[in-house]
Amino acid sequence: MGKEESNGGKNYTGYDDRFSTYVWNSETRQFFGRTGLAWAKLTIFYTIFYIGLAAFAGLCYFLFSKTLTEEHPRWMLGYRPMPDPDTNAGSTLIWYTLGKRSDAKFWYRQLDEYVTGVEQSVYNSDVLSCERDMKATNEKSCRVEVSQFGNVCTKANKFGYESGDPCILLKLNRIFGWEPECYGINENGQYDKKLLDDDLNEAEGMPSSLKTYIFSNVNSISDDAKRANFLSTIWITCNGEAKPDQENLGTFAYFPSNRQGISGKYFPYHKQPGYQSPFIFVQLKNPMRDVLINVECKAWAKNIIHDRINRLGSVRFEILIDS
């Protein structure tokens, strides 16, 4: 009784004894319910476990880092319009019924909204007009002039969807600090005929139609500075993914019509105020009705690599126009 203390009529002596025994039991030589050997085994187990966990995380990061490269963009092309992400998440199918306005409207409205946003950038004083040889700086970007696309892929024309000749907007994703290495342009930014010949000969997989287009346009220009301006382009080509797709597609038209691609003046991207991603329109002229067609579009520059499996440097979508 002399060792017993009470507080408010409650006896804590038994509790204190049990807790002190739990912390250190001199009879069993256990600390917090475990012997020294048990604690040693537990420490070794968790040490190995967390080392293994850290090694696994490091391996995952290493493998992921191998899919990235500082020399080439990981993903280059994006496109509009796109299926509703809420109802068709992951789908790349553009599907509508010709003559059904509500169907067509779903698609061309996306382009209408996108182009409207680009048009509004004209009011941003931080955006340059970039006429002639001007190009973007680290502080200011170049304005994307909607007027350059002509009168085919326009709001007034419903971007071709109601007529069955739909326009697809292709844009380059924003890659910080990246600039294209263009064919036929030397390190000083000047036109080099021999370099152009070598570059196009080494451009693996480039369609012969694009090579012909580039050569014929360069030969029609008399001034080297204008040739350099023309060649300062990320070229764009589209085609059916397989032979049957190519047969069902019909033909393509690219806008702006004076450059089958995106001018290099819009690069680099440095989060400039009012920056708009540059784009072009590709019109599918009279594609086969009631047939699912797989379309693949590619971007071309010396520092853009292509990998069909991983969709590097390209974009793929399907189109189905019901009659």
ABEGO torsion letter per residue (X at the ends): XAABBBBGGBBAAAAAAAAAAAABBAAAGBBGGBBAAAAAAAAAAAAAAAAAAAAAAAAAAAAAAAABBAABBABABBBOBBBBAAABBGBABBBBBBGBAAAAAAAAAAAAAAAAAAAAAAABAABBAGBEABBBBAABBBBBBAAAAEAABBAAAGGGAAAGBBBBBBBBBBBBGBBBBBBGBBAAGBBBAAAAAAAAAABBGBBAAAAAAAAAAAAABABAAAAAAAABBBBBBBBBABAAAAAAAEBBBBOBAABBEBBAAAOBBAGBBGBBBBBBBBBBBGBBBGBBBBBBBBBBBAABBBBAAAGBGBBBBBBBBBX
